[in-house]
Amino acid sequence: MPKTPADGEAGPELNASTSGELNQDSINAKKGRPTPKRNEVVEARKRPLVSADRGEARKSSRAAMQIERDKQRIGYANGVEKYMPLRDRGAQKRFVRDFVDARTSVGEFMLPILVVVIILSLIDVVAVQITTIALLWFFLAVAVIDVLLLGRSVKKKLGAKFGESKVESGVRWYAGVRAMQLRQMRLPKPQVKRGQWPS
């Protein structure tokens, strides 16, 4: 049967269209994705790199954490309640700290005494070494007695101020540990001067 002109013209166009689609599908299949459009490529280039954003985020996070740590450290040193650990919080613990800081304790001279003892122990003279050891034990005995008296006095003062039944456990130990530290090394820092007793 002879082909009509319409059939003759449509045939090549149909074949070309079909061939083009097959070629495009083959290309897309090889690449695994369709070819991006020009505007999509331009937009992708305008976006900032993810790694740079993450680096800036990490720097900002570290800076914020450092600021918060400094704030907590300064607040704790200055006796701000919300920055203190649980062991230092409360009106009774504040009273104990003020009471200890208002007095001169024997134990706060422990570190200087130990330094002197170590220096004297280097002297290769038996009499000096024996005397040094004896003085060290005497000092330790006096410091322990002072701490025991302090704990007893603190508990009595707390009972009078807050009530005998409301005195927290561990206040005597808390007072003793603080009394054995150099005044300059105590945390939180002393908020009262010597002789400025809490009411």
C-alpha positions in Angstrom: 0.0 0.0 0.0 1.6 3.3 -1.0 2.5 5.8 1.8 0.7 9.2 1.8 2.7 12.4 2.0 1.4 12.9 5.5 2.6 9.5 6.5 6.0 10.1 4.9 6.5 13.4 6.7 5.3 12.2 10.2 7.5 9.2 10.1 10.9 10.9 10.3 9.7 13.4 13.0 8.3 10.6 15.1 11.5 8.6 14.8 13.7 11.6 15.7 11.5 12.5 18.7 11.6 8.9 19.9 15.3 8.7 19.4 15.9 11.9 21.3 13.8 10.8 24.2 15.7 7.5 24.3 19.0 9.2 24.2 18.0 11.6 27.0 16.8 8.7 29.1 20.0 6.8 28.5 22.0 9.9 29.6 19.9 10.3 32.7 20.2 6.6 33.5 24.0 6.8 33.3 24.2 9.8 35.5 21.6 8.6 37.9 19.9 11.9 38.0 18.4 14.5 35.6 20.6 17.3 34.3 20.2 20.3 36.6 18.9 23.5 35.1 21.0 26.7 34.8 19.1 28.6 37.6 19.5 25.6 39.9 23.3 25.6 39.4 23.5 29.3 40.1 21.5 29.1 43.3 23.6 26.1 44.5 26.7 28.2 44.0 25.3 31.0 46.1 24.6 28.8 49.1 27.4 28.9 51.8 29.4 25.7 52.5 27.9 23.6 55.3 31.3 23.0 56.8 31.8 26.7 57.3 28.5 27.0 59.0 29.3 24.2 61.3 32.7 25.7 62.1 31.1 29.0 63.0 28.5 27.2 65.1 31.1 25.3 67.0 33.1 28.5 67.7 30.0 30.3 68.9 29.0 27.3 71.1 32.5 27.2 72.7 32.5 30.9 73.3 29.1 30.8 74.9 30.1 27.8 77.1 33.3 29.6 78.2 31.3 32.7 79.1 28.9 30.6 81.2 31.8 28.8 82.9 33.5 32.1 83.8 30.2 33.4 85.1 29.7 30.3 87.3 33.3 30.4 88.6 33.1 34.1 89.5 29.6 33.7 91.0 30.7 30.8 93.1 33.8 32.6 94.3 31.7 35.6 95.4 29.2 33.5 97.2 26.3 33.8 94.8 23.8 31.1 95.8 22.6 29.9 92.4 26.2 29.2 91.2 27.1 27.1 94.3 27.1 23.3 94.5 24.5 21.8 96.8 27.0 21.3 99.7 27.5 25.1 100.0 23.9 26.2 99.6 21.5 27.3 102.3 21.4 29.8 105.2 23.0 27.5 107.6 26.1 26.9 105.4 26.4 30.6 104.9 26.3 31.1 108.6 29.0 28.5 109.1 31.2 30.1 106.5 30.9 33.5 108.0 31.5 32.2 111.5 34.7 30.4 110.5 35.9 33.3 108.5 35.4 35.7 111.4 37.8 33.8 113.6 41.5 32.9 113.4 41.8 29.2 113.3 44.9 27.2 114.1 44.4 24.9 111.1 44.7 27.7 108.5 48.4 27.8 109.2 48.8 24.1 108.4 50.3 24.7 104.9 52.9 27.2 106.0 53.9 25.0 108.9 54.3 22.0 106.6 56.6 24.0 104.3 58.8 25.0 107.3 58.9 21.4 108.5 60.0 20.1 105.1 62.8 22.7 104.9 64.0 21.9 108.5 63.9 18.2 107.8 66.6 18.7 105.1 69.1 19.8 107.8 71.2 16.8 108.6 71.2 17.3 112.3 69.4 14.7 114.4 68.5 17.2 117.2 66.9 19.6 114.7 64.9 16.8 113.0 63.6 15.4 116.3 62.5 18.9 117.4 60.8 19.5 114.1 58.8 16.3 114.2 57.8 17.0 117.8 56.7 20.5 117.0 54.7 19.2 114.0 52.8 16.7 116.1 52.1 19.3 118.8 50.7 21.6 116.1 48.5 18.9 114.7 47.2 18.1 118.1 46.3 21.8 118.8 44.7 22.1 115.3 42.5 19.0 116.0 41.4 20.4 119.4 40.7 23.7 117.8 38.5 22.1 115.1 36.6 20.1 117.7 35.9 23.2 119.7 34.8 25.0 116.5 32.4 22.3 115.5 30.8 22.3 119.0 30.5 26.1 119.0 29.0 26.2 115.4 26.4 23.6 116.3 25.4 25.5 119.4 25.1 28.8 117.5 23.0 27.2 114.7 20.7 25.6 117.3 20.1 29.0 118.9 19.5 30.7 115.5 17.5 28.1 113.6 16.3 25.7 116.3 18.0 22.6 117.7 15.9 20.2 115.6 16.5 22.0 112.4 20.4 22.0 112.5 21.6 20.3 109.3 23.8 17.2 109.5 27.5 17.7 108.6 27.8 21.3 109.7 30.7 20.5 112.1 32.6 18.7 109.4 31.9 21.6 107.0 33.2 24.1 109.5 36.3 22.0 110.2 37.3 21.6 106.6 37.0 25.3 105.9 39.0 26.1 109.1 41.9 24.0 107.9 42.3 26.0 104.7 44.3 29.2 104.2 41.9 32.1 104.3 43.0 33.2 100.8 42.3 29.7 99.3 38.8 29.3 100.7 35.9 28.9 98.3 33.5 30.7 98.3 35.7 33.6 99.3 35.2 35.0 102.8 32.4 37.6 102.8 33.2 38.9 106.3 36.3 40.3 108.0 38.0 38.8 111.0 36.0 39.6 114.1 32.8 40.4 112.1 30.7 37.6 113.6 27.4 36.7 112.0 24.3 37.6 113.9 
